[in-house]
Amino acid sequence: MKTLRQQNRQIISYTPRVEPAPPDHARRLDGYRDVWQLRGKFVSFVLVGDAFCRSPRFDMPQAAQRWADQVRQEEEV
């Protein structure tokens, strides 16, 4: 049996980007609270404090909205 490659590889977790506002070229989706379409993918922008946290890119708007809801729940606690 072959040994696993890169056994000591560092685990990378996603840290949300912080931006002053959603970009001008992003298009907001109707029916979703925090979802914007950006370059063919869906991202969420959630206002945390005085800046927006940007999600990773998703293929479905529902996934982006779920991410935004989770961030909101974590910030309330």
Secondary structure, DSSP 4 states (H G I P E B T S, - for coil): -PPPSSTTPPPP----EEESS--TT-EEPTT-SSEEEETTEEEEEEEETTEEEEPPPBSSHHHHHHHHHHHHHHHH-
